Every structure is written in structure tokens, then in C-alpha cells.
Amino acid sequence: MTFAREKRLLLGLAAFLAPLPLPLNDALEWPVLGVYLIAIGAFLRRAHLGSERWLSNRALNLLGLAYLPVLVIDFAATGAIQLVRPILHLTLFGIAAKLWSLARERDKWQTWIGVFFVFLAAMATSVHPAVMLYLVAFLALTVGLLARFVYLHVLSSFGHREAEAPTLPLGRFVAATIAATLLVAAPLFAILPRVRGPYLLAGGPSGGAPRNPTAGFSDEMSLDLIGRIRGNPEIALRVELAGRHPAPGTLRLKAATYEVWEGRRWRRSDVQGTLRRRGLEDVFRLGAGPVAGNARIRLEPLRASSLPIPVETLAVDAEVPAIRLDEGGALFLSGIPAEPLEYTARLGAAPQSAAAEPGAEGDRSLDLGGVSERIRGLAAEWAGEGSVAERASRIERHLLTDYGYTLDFIGRGGEAPLEHFLFEAKRGHCEYFASAMVLLLRAQGIPARLVTGFYGAEQSYWEDGWIIRQSNAHAWVEAYVPGSGWTTFDPTPPDGRPLGAERSVWLSMRQAYESLVLQWDRYVLSYDFYDQVGFATELRRLWERLSHAWFGGRDTTRRAAPSPASSEEPETAAEPRA
């Protein structure tokens, strides 16, 4: 293999590897990467076959001129939103064109600069721990490539240009270089100034957001929103419970309330007010009473402003300036968190509600929109006579026992979806059960609203606490019962409520991976100035302990030797204890 052929192959491999993470970060389109990899793959095949026919300088210049209008259109279309993308397009085009026209010694270094720029872009836009594998692979290839280039350059200086160069034993050298690099990089990472998040924003079509349906809890909710979420296993919250608390399998977190039925969807409850920190404890207080337990919650970005809390919450301790409260007692923030948010809910011994008591006629929780004569008649038949609690329980029991749970009706609402559910299909998912019960209760003059949030939790085997996934999204009902206040009813059959995954090897592996992602986010992506201060403090304490154990121990030994004067003093007997 000639020197020129080997250099082409090494550069081609580096050019092939460098952009691979970019589409995963929405920094590059998959079709663009595909075209680029085809061009590089064709180059590698041609170089492997030993072809000596490559693009001339004239052809290279013509290619550059042909790309100019593409570059102008690219900047005009996406440059104002995402400057990195057209620059990456230009860089990839330049790398491919240069590889196909390598002729002079300096051409390989120009190509390598382009490859290294793409590598930096891939690292700067990456937030996933798998980027470490990419880093190690690219570092190994880079060290081997540069060492081989230097070796070939030395041989060329002695006139050996065409003969096949002997193989160098680079394995140990590459491994030692990678290990030394990582050992130096770790302390530098701990002490250098921090930049939160990726250094370059991808800003792709999805903005790096999850592509699966998520529990957004927006201002409007259709009848199949949660049904679509049920298949999404992504983590929504992590919860650590302490003190007295509900069983994790029945943990119910309230995220949003809806009061106005508009025929095919619900409209969210209006804002009741804004909570401010109160009292010496400096918390957002929702209700009065003794605190029985705590729930420490880590909320992953859900592309929504809702702040899910257990229904037993008395107060919330969160590092936010204010929390807004809707008429149904659900909490939400003034903006949508782009990063994980940690907060603590202080729990009472029983479910609480920050919702106000229903007012006079015209209260939204008594709105009769969607209550037809058929629904009114069915409500009277099911409810019978008795107190509000008795009638509500009978309606709930009929839905629990006479109807079945299914996800088959997602997207098949029809013109009167709730009537179709109650009188014809008699099967549906949790939104249908909860929505139907709200209308049936209102037909009986009982104030009621739809509530959405999460139900149940899954034990984490790799972390302390419990995991709540998107698939734990659920809908239920709150009805006002005189003497008891707003009371939770859940008409969805038990087999339709979210269940924690059964313990298995697959679940343990998935949780191990999720724990790795969490630790990566906490100690790499979220590592900031305050973490650096804590790290420096821990180092100082460690040094003090080591100094005390070493130097303090020797000083104590010296002081322990009695002096001649003290040895002559008589011992004093200890006084007996009373």
C-alpha cells in the first residue's frame, strides 16, 4: 500500500466517523448525513482499490461555484434560526470535495481541520452519555492517524515514498494516550468555568424535544391525549418519599384540572391566583394541617407549565419566584421549564384540595355543556336517591363494573363521543370514563371537574425512590361533597389504571440505563459553579482529615509521653459516683 493511499484511507475513516452524532442532536438532517456518508463510502472504496484518478483543481473549483447558490439558499432558509446547520453543510461539502481531490501534502491537513471542526460540533451539541463512546473512538482514531502520518512523513524524508510502510505497534500507545487524556480532562472539567447545557443549540425541527407524545397537560385536552401517552415509557418524574405517605402503587399526582366541556375536548380551568412564599418556612402553602410526610420530586421537562404534586400536598418548597393556582387547585408555573426541576411537597395525612368551594349558579364546575337528555336520564337512573356522596358513588360503581377499558377508540371520537361511549361502545380509556362521570354528576347538580396527572409509581432498583413514567398519565374526577369538600372519584376500571412494570431483567437493565442518564445530567450537564464550590470544599475537608490523621497523630504521640515532673505527682483517685 502506497503512502498516499494509506493517508486517504485514514482521513476517510475519520471523515466517516466525525458527523455520526449530529442527527441525533438535531444539528444535522438525516438525508444530508446519508448523502455525505455515501460520498465518503465511495471515496473509501475507490482508495481501497488503489485508484489514482481523482478530481482535478479545475473540477474542484467548478464544484465550489456550483455550491454557492446552495449556500445562499441554505443561509436564507435556516441561518437566521440556526447558524450552525448551514455552516455544517458547507463543512461537510468541503471535506467530501477535498477528499476526492487530495494531491498535495498540505491538502490532508486542510481536510483534517474540517474533520476536527465537525467533531467539535458533534461534541458541542451532544447531551447524551453515549457521546463518551464517540469521544474515545474518535480520540483513538485521531491518535493513530497522527502517529501514522508522522511515521510516513519521516519515511518520506528518507526517500521511502512508494514502498509499503511497516506496521507500527500503536495499540498500547493509543490506549495510554487515551487514559492520560481522560485523567487530565477529569480535574480540568471539575475546575474550569461552566457553561450550562450544550455549547451549540441544535434547534432542529423538534428542538431536541422528545418525539413521543408527552403528558403536556395543555390548556385544552382531547379525549385521546392520555391514551396516546400510555405507550410512552419515558420518565416524567422521580419521587423520594419519607414519613407518612400513600402507597407508591396508588400515588396520585395532580397536574391540571378542566371544567368546560366543548363537545370534543376540555378547556382548562381559569387561574384562581398566584401563590407567594409564606411564613418562616418560606414555602408555597396550599392548606393547613400537620405535615405527615414529604415527597421530593424531580420533574423532567414535559413541554408544559404544570407542576404535578401529590393530592395530599399541604405546601410546596420550590426554587421558583411564584406558582400559579387554577380554580381546580392544580399548580402551574409562569413558564415552561426547559431543564429538570426539583421541589419538595409536604404531605398531609389525607387528600387535600386548594380549590375553592363551588359558588352559586353559573359556577364552571356545574356547567351543563354536553349534558343531553339521554345523559340526564342515565344519571337519574344510576344515581337514585340519597346524599351527594351516595349518588356519586353509585355513578362511579356503574362505570367501574358495567364498562370495559380499551385503547382501541383512540382517534374515533365522532360528533358525540361521550354519548357514543355511554350508550353504544361501553368501552374506552380513562379520559372517557372520567369525562362521562363529570357530565353525569353535573346532570345531578353535583359540582365536578376533570383532573389529569399521574397515578402509581415504579420502584427504582438503582436509585433511592420511585419512578413515574409518561405511561403513568391518568385522568380522574373531583366532585364536591358537602361536609367532605372536593373528593376524588376514579371511575376507570382497575385494569385500565396505570400499573408499575413487573420486576424483570429487562426492567433492571432499562432502569440502570436511565440511572446512568440521570447521573450524567446531574454531574456533567448540570455541573455548575455551586457544584465546583462544593467540590473544592470536599477536597479541603479531605485534606484536613488526612493532615489530622498523619500530622495530628504524630503530635498526639509526642504529647502522650509523660514528663519526669508529672510522673512524680501522686495519682488522685476518682470520686465515686452518687
ABEGO torsion letter per residue (X at the ends): XBAAAAAAAAAAAAAAAAAAAAAAAGABBAAAAAAAAAAAAAAAAAAAAGBABBBBAAAAAAAAAAAAAAAAAAAAAAAAABAAAAAAAAAAAAAAAAAAABABAAAAAAAAAAAAAAAAAAAAABABAAAAAAAAAAAAAAAAAAAAAAAAAAAAAAGBAABBBBBBBAAAAAAAAAAAAAAAAAAAAAABBBBBEBABBAGBAAGGBBABBBBAGBABBBAAAAAAAAABABBABBBBBBEBBBBAAABBBBABBBABBAGABBBBBBBAEBBBBBEAAGBBBABBEBBABBBBBBBBBAGBABBBBBAABABBBBBBABBBBBAAGBBBBABBBABBBBBBBBBBABBBBABBBBBBBGBAAABABGBBAAAAAAAAAAAEBEBAAAAAAAAAAAAAAABBBBAAABGAAEABAAAAAAAAAGBEBAAAAAAAAAAAAAAAGBBBBBBBEBBEBBBBAABBEBBBBAAABBBBBBBBBBGAEBBBBBABBAAABBBBBBBBAAAAAAAAAAAAAAAAAAAAAABBAAAAAAAAAAAAAAAAAAAAAAAAAAAAAAAABBBAAAAABBBBBBBBBX
